[in-house]
Amino acid sequence: VQLQAYGGGLVQPGGSLRLSCKTSAAIFSRIGMYWYRRAPGRERELVANISSGGRTDYADAVKGRFTISRDNRNKTVYLQMSGLKVEDTAVYYCNMGQRFWGQGTLVTVSS
């Protein structure tokens, strides 16, 4: 299973980015999807997840600022990030079913 994550980049504090993670896996529509991140010097943490049925959950640090969504037809999961803070700087990884990992995309929030 391959997961291709993209959309990271450099953004100023308060700005927005949308991350995407695309796969060709046939099971996509039937499995939960997750976004994790690892900030420099910190442990990897779960940012958001979305069930196969569309139920979402978020880490407290991103509630109200980030939105996870999925497009089952295009086998893509998104993470819309708004109100970005310097502390959101990290490599963001998508994960399928708590089993398969994408390669990560770097988000840098800096003025």
LUMKEVEX-92642 format. One line per 4 residues: number of its first residue (from 0); for each residue x, y, z of N, C-alpha, C. Coordinates in steps of 0.2 Angstrom, whole numbers, plus 2048, in hexadecimal, padded with zeros to 3 digits. Layout:
REM LUMKEVEX-92642
NUM	X/Y/Z/X/Y/Z/X/Y/Z; ...
//
This chain:
REM LUMKEVEX-92642
0	804/7FA/800/800/800/800/804/806/800; 803/80B/7FB/807/811/7FB/802/817/7FD; 805/81B/801/802/822/802/806/827/800; 803/82C/7FC/807/832/7FA/805/838/7FD
4	809/83B/802/806/841/805/80A/847/802; 806/84C/801/809/852/7FF/805/858/801; 808/85E/800/804/864/801/808/868/807; 80D/866/80A/811/869/80F/815/86F/80C
8	817/873/810/81B/879/80E/81C/87E/813; 81F/884/811/820/889/816/81A/88E/816; 818/890/81C/812/894/81D/813/899/823; 811/89F/823/811/8A3/828/80C/8A2/82E
12	80E/8A3/834/809/8A2/839/802/8A5/837; 7FD/8A2/839/7F6/8A4/837/7F4/8A2/830; 7F8/89F/82C/7F7/89D/826/7F3/896/825; 7F2/894/81F/7EF/88D/81E/7F3/889/819
16	7F2/882/81A/7F4/87E/815/7EF/878/815; 7EF/874/80F/7EB/86E/80F/7F0/869/80D; 7F0/864/811/7F4/85E/80F/7EF/858/80C; 7F2/855/808/7EE/84F/804/7F2/849/805
20	7EF/843/805/7F2/83D/805/7EE/838/801; 7F1/836/7FB/7EE/832/7F6/7F0/82B/7F6; 7EC/826/7F5/7EE/81F/7F5/7EA/81C/7EF; 7EC/816/7ED/7E8/812/7E8/7E5/80C/7EB
24	7E6/80B/7F2/7E4/806/7F5/7DC/805/7F5; 7DA/7FF/7F3/7D3/7FD/7F2/7CF/7FE/7F9; 7D3/7FD/7FE/7CF/7FD/805/7CE/804/807; 7D0/809/804/7D0/810/807/7C9/812/80A
28	7C4/810/806/7BD/813/808/7BB/80F/80F; 7BE/80A/810/7BC/805/816/7C0/806/81C; 7C5/80B/81C/7CA/80B/821/7CB/812/824; 7CD/812/82A/7CE/819/82D/7D5/81C/82B
32	7D5/822/82B/7DB/826/828/7DD/82A/82E; 7E3/82B/82E/7E6/82F/834/7EC/834/831; 7EC/83A/834/7F2/83E/833/7F6/83F/83A; 7FC/83D/839/801/83E/83F/806/844/83D
36	809/846/842/80F/84B/841/814/849/846; 81B/84B/844/820/84B/848/824/851/848; 824/855/84D/827/85B/84E/82F/85A/850; 833/85F/84E/83A/85E/850/83B/85D/858
40	83E/857/859/840/856/860/83A/853/864; 834/852/861/82E/84F/864/82C/848/862; 828/845/866/825/83F/864/820/840/85E; 81F/83B/85A/81A/83B/855/813/83B/859
44	80E/83F/856/808/840/85A/802/83F/854; 7FD/83D/857/7F7/83C/852/7F3/843/852; 7F2/846/84C/7EF/84C/84B/7E8/84C/84A; 7E6/847/845/7DF/846/844/7DD/840/841
48	7D7/83D/841/7D5/837/83E/7CE/838/83B; 7CD/833/836/7C6/833/834/7C5/82C/832; 7BF/82A/835/7BD/823/834/7BA/822/82D; 7B9/81B/82B/7B6/81A/824/7AF/81D/824
52	7AC/81E/829/7A5/821/829/7A5/829/829; 7AB/82C/82A/7AC/833/82A/7AC/836/831; 7AC/832/836/7AD/835/83D/7B4/838/83E; 7B5/83D/840/7BB/841/841/7BD/842/848
56	7C3/842/84A/7C6/843/850/7CC/847/850; 7CE/84C/854/7D4/850/854/7D7/850/85B; 7DE/851/85A/7E2/853/860/7E0/85A/863; 7E0/85B/869/7DE/861/86C/7E2/867/869
60	7E8/866/867/7EC/86B/865/7EA/86E/85E; 7E6/86A/85B/7E4/86D/854/7DC/86E/853; 7D8/86C/858/7D1/86D/858/7CF/874/856; 7CB/874/851/7C8/87B/84F/7CD/87E/84A
64	7D2/87B/849/7D7/87E/844/7D8/879/83E; 7D8/873/83F/7D9/86E/83A/7D3/86A/838; 7D2/868/832/7CC/864/830/7CF/85E/82C; 7CD/858/82E/7CF/852/82A/7C9/850/826
68	7CA/84E/820/7C4/84C/81B/7C7/847/817; 7C2/843/813/7C4/83E/80F/7C0/83E/808; 7C3/83C/803/7BF/83B/7FD/7C0/834/7FA; 7BB/830/7FC/7BC/829/7FA/7BD/827/7F3
72	7B9/82C/7EF/7BA/82A/7E8/7C1/82B/7E5; 7C4/830/7E8/7CB/832/7E5/7D0/82F/7EA; 7CE/82B/7EF/7D2/828/7F4/7D8/82C/7F7; 7D5/832/7F9/7D9/837/7FC/7D7/83A/803
76	7DB/83B/807/7D9/83E/80E/7DD/844/80E; 7D9/849/811/7DC/850/811/7DD/852/819; 7E1/857/81A/7E2/85B/820/7E2/862/81E; 7DD/865/820/7DC/86D/81F/7DF/870/825
80	7E4/874/825/7E7/877/82B/7E6/87E/82A; 7E3/881/82F/7E2/889/82F/7E5/88B/836; 7E6/892/836/7E8/895/83C/7EF/892/83F; 7F3/890/83A/7F9/88C/83B/7FE/890/840
84	801/88D/845/805/88F/84A/80C/88D/849; 811/890/84C/818/88E/84B/819/886/84E; 815/885/853/815/87E/856/812/879/852; 80F/87B/84C/80C/876/848/812/873/843
88	818/876/843/81D/874/83F/81F/86D/840; 81F/869/83B/820/862/83C/820/85E/835; 822/858/835/821/854/82F/81A/850/830; 816/851/82C/80F/84E/82C/80F/847/828
92	80C/842/82B/80C/83C/828/804/83A/828; 803/837/822/7FC/833/822/7FD/82C/823; 7F8/829/826/7F8/822/828/7F1/81F/826; 7F1/819/824/7EB/815/822/7EA/810/827
96	7E5/810/82B/7E3/80A/82F/7E8/809/834; 7EC/80E/836/7F1/80D/83B/7F6/807/839; 7F7/806/833/7FB/801/830/800/804/82B; 7FE/808/827/802/80A/821/803/811/821
100	80A/813/820/80C/81A/820/80E/81D/81A; 80C/824/819/80F/828/814/816/82A/815; 819/82E/811/820/830/811/821/836/815; 81C/83A/817/81C/840/81A/81D/846/816
104	81A/84B/818/81B/852/815/81C/857/81A; 821/85B/819/823/860/81E/81F/867/81E; 81D/869/824/819/86F/825/81E/873/829; 81F/879/827/823/87E/82B/81F/884/82B
108	81E/886/832/81A/88C/833/81F/891/836; 821/896/832/826/89B/834/824/8A2/831; 826/8A7/835/826/8AE/832/82D/8B0/82F
//
